[in-house]
Amino acid sequence: MESNGSGSTPKFPPPKTSSSNHRHWNGGDYGLSVNDRRVAFSRNPSFRHPDPQSPISVQRSNSFRPNLSRSDSSIIIDDSWKGYEKPSLGAESGGEMKFSVFGLVVTMARAVRSGNRSMKRLALLISLNVAYSTTELAIGLFTGRVGLVSDAFHLTFGCGLLTFSLFAMAASRKKPDGVYTYGYKRLEVLAAFTNALFLVFMSFSLAVEALHAYIQDESEHKHYLIVSAVTNLLVNLLGVWFFRSYARVNIVYRKAEDMNHHSICLHVLADSIRSAGLILASWFLSLGVENAEVLCLGLVSVAVLMVIKPLFLSTGSILLQMSPASIPYSALSKCHRQITSLEDVCEVSQARFWEVVPGHAIGSVSIQVKKGVDDYPILHYVHGLYHDLGIQELTVQTDYL
């Protein structure tokens, strides 16, 4: 390898081999200057076809060149470029997008009908909860039982969150478009976070209810709620059985679907714990145990919070675009030091890494190299380092100093 204008041969560890084709980028076609070296890298396995949007490859005389796919990420984009189709969320009339609630319901019904077993089971669980909450609300309004009406609204709100999870399952099957260029997979992460947030609020509400029960006279406890709690427990246990493969507190999430299914299982599991706590409290009160409701509700509040905490932290870290949990910070720091130690690298800055969904890590880094140095071997080495860590897509910007 030759070094232009430096007179010395750059020294760094040999780059790792890659099975993808080498493509080059011509910035002149896009009105960019020579010093603008912003390029995006994606390692294409041998079983994948090259990206049809990649620039046409150009032969280079340099004998040492990285086997990478380089795609232009310039600032000026041709208006005639059409990479994706327009997103379709409803009926179109007169060239304008119109949102139809009825159309959305029909689309959801078709998706459930043609969906997998998890979607059909979730739809059945939502139907049972809606039927039960409607019956409970009607009985509460007819008999004037405020406790039944309050519990019915709680179940209705939970059904809404489960419906959002079902919508996320159906929408995540859509392909990327011009608006959502990464696809709709992250909707499942958002649905899981929504379920986790709801359970956190439920935990605090149970703690407040326990405090209220400690202040008030427990002799006024409404024992008729035990019938409602038993029925709700049976419905929720059916949901736990539907998603029993996710009935664990800590799970290694390999894809966004795992997070959504885990949140559904924890949702119905937390509701089951709540119903069991109410049943146990009513039984203890019938035996004359003092402060039974306070003790049971307090234990249920702590149990729900401990069950949902790992999922809440995992989904929140992805939505906040924190560094991937599967990649230790020490490994990222080691890669930073290895790149900085290269002879022709002056500085490494703006290193950012995050996950779009579980199992899909993305990164970007800016490298300042010496003027006149061929940056292809350096870029190949940098890409190999981060790819071995699990970064599927890496964008590298090189600047000459």
HELIX and SHEET records of a PDB file:
HELIX    1   1 GLY A   27  TYR A   30  5                                   4    
HELIX    2   2 VAL A  101  SER A  114  1                                  14    
HELIX    3   3 ARG A  117  THR A  143  1                                  27    
HELIX    4   4 VAL A  146  ALA A  171  1                                  26    
HELIX    5   5 ARG A  186  ILE A  215  1                                  30    
HELIX    6   6 GLU A  218  GLU A  220  5                                   3    
HELIX    7   7 LEU A  225  PHE A  242  1                                  18    
HELIX    8   8 ARG A  244  TYR A  246  5                                   3    
HELIX    9   9 ALA A  256  SER A  286  1                                  31    
HELIX   10  10 ALA A  292  LEU A  319  1                                  28    
HELIX   11  11 TYR A  329  THR A  340  1                                  12    
HELIX   12  12 TYR A  376  LEU A  389  1                                  14    
SHEET    1   A 5 SER A  69  ASP A  72  0                                        
SHEET    2   A 5 ARG A  37  SER A  42 -1                                        
SHEET    3   A 5 ILE A 391  TYR A 400 -1                                        
SHEET    4   A 5 HIS A 360  VAL A 369  1                                        
SHEET    5   A 5 VAL A 345  VAL A 357 -1                                        
SHEET    1   B 2 GLU A  92  SER A  93  0                                        
SHEET    2   B 2 GLU A  96  MET A  97 -1                                        
END                                                                             
